[in-house]
Amino acid sequence: MTVWQVDCYRRPLNTATGEPRWELLVCADHQPEPYRAICPQSEVTPAWVLNAMKTAIAQIGQPVEIQVFRPQTLNLLAAIAPQLGLTLTPTRHT
């Protein structure tokens, strides 16, 4: 049973033009290193999250559950989870 913990948040880094960067972080219970995808704030959309999650699934494998800590991340993933057949679980335990 593969459980992922996923977070999408603004990094304290900026692009060369000063635009904030965002990171999608996927921690799988069997992976020593998390999957990371980073993009400028202007590109953080459900479509970008969907593509990043598809890449994570291709690299790590399909999870049976995704746990999400931040309410904002839960809202982003709730928009794409049905397209990927994923079950989301809000949690305050990380």
C-alpha positions as CSV (number, residue, x, y, z in Angstrom):
1,M,0.0,0.0,0.0
2,T,1.6,3.2,-1.2
3,V,0.7,6.4,0.7
4,W,1.8,9.8,-0.5
5,Q,2.0,13.0,1.4
6,V,1.7,15.9,-1.0
7,D,2.3,19.6,-0.5
8,C,2.2,22.6,-2.9
9,Y,3.6,25.8,-1.5
10,R,5.4,29.0,-2.3
11,R,9.2,28.7,-1.9
12,P,11.3,31.6,-0.5
13,L,13.0,31.7,-3.9
14,N,12.3,34.0,-6.9
15,T,12.9,33.7,-10.6
16,A,15.4,36.0,-12.3
17,T,12.5,38.5,-12.9
18,G,11.5,38.4,-9.2
19,E,8.5,36.2,-9.6
20,P,8.0,33.8,-6.6
21,R,8.5,30.0,-7.3
22,W,6.2,27.3,-6.1
23,E,7.1,23.7,-5.4
24,L,5.0,20.5,-5.6
25,L,6.5,18.0,-3.1
26,V,5.5,14.4,-3.1
27,C,6.8,12.1,-0.3
28,A,6.1,8.4,-0.8
29,D,6.4,6.0,2.1
30,H,8.9,3.8,0.2
31,Q,11.0,6.5,-1.6
32,P,14.2,7.8,0.1
33,E,14.0,11.1,-1.9
34,P,10.8,13.1,-2.5
35,Y,9.6,14.0,-6.0
36,R,9.8,17.8,-6.6
37,A,8.4,20.0,-9.3
38,I,9.1,23.7,-9.3
39,C,7.5,26.5,-11.4
40,P,6.9,30.3,-11.3
41,Q,3.8,31.5,-9.5
42,S,2.1,32.5,-12.8
43,E,2.2,28.8,-13.9
44,V,0.7,27.2,-10.8
45,T,-2.7,26.0,-12.2
46,P,-4.6,22.8,-11.9
47,A,-3.2,21.8,-15.4
48,W,0.4,22.2,-14.1
49,V,-0.4,20.2,-10.9
50,L,-2.1,17.5,-13.1
51,N,1.0,17.2,-15.3
52,A,3.4,17.2,-12.3
53,M,1.3,14.5,-10.6
54,K,1.3,12.4,-13.7
55,T,5.1,12.6,-13.8
56,A,5.3,11.7,-10.2
57,I,3.0,8.7,-10.8
58,A,5.2,7.6,-13.7
59,Q,8.3,7.8,-11.6
60,I,7.0,6.5,-8.2
61,G,3.9,4.4,-9.1
62,Q,0.2,4.9,-8.4
63,P,-0.6,5.6,-4.8
64,V,-3.6,4.2,-3.0
65,E,-4.0,7.3,-0.8
66,I,-2.8,10.9,-0.8
67,Q,-2.5,12.7,2.4
68,V,-2.6,16.5,2.3
69,F,-1.7,18.9,5.1
70,R,-2.5,22.4,3.8
71,P,-6.1,23.4,2.9
72,Q,-4.8,25.3,-0.2
73,T,-3.1,22.1,-1.5
74,L,-6.2,20.1,-0.8
75,N,-8.2,22.5,-3.0
76,L,-5.7,22.3,-5.8
77,L,-5.5,18.5,-5.7
78,A,-9.3,18.1,-5.3
79,A,-9.7,19.6,-8.8
80,I,-7.5,17.0,-10.4
81,A,-7.8,13.9,-8.2
82,P,-10.8,12.4,-10.0
83,Q,-8.9,12.6,-13.3
84,L,-6.1,10.5,-11.8
85,G,-8.3,8.1,-9.8
86,L,-6.8,9.4,-6.5
87,T,-8.3,9.4,-3.0
88,L,-7.4,12.5,-1.0
89,T,-7.3,12.5,2.8
90,P,-6.9,15.8,4.7
91,T,-4.6,15.2,7.7
92,R,-2.8,17.3,10.3
93,H,-0.2,14.5,10.8
94,T,2.9,14.8,8.6
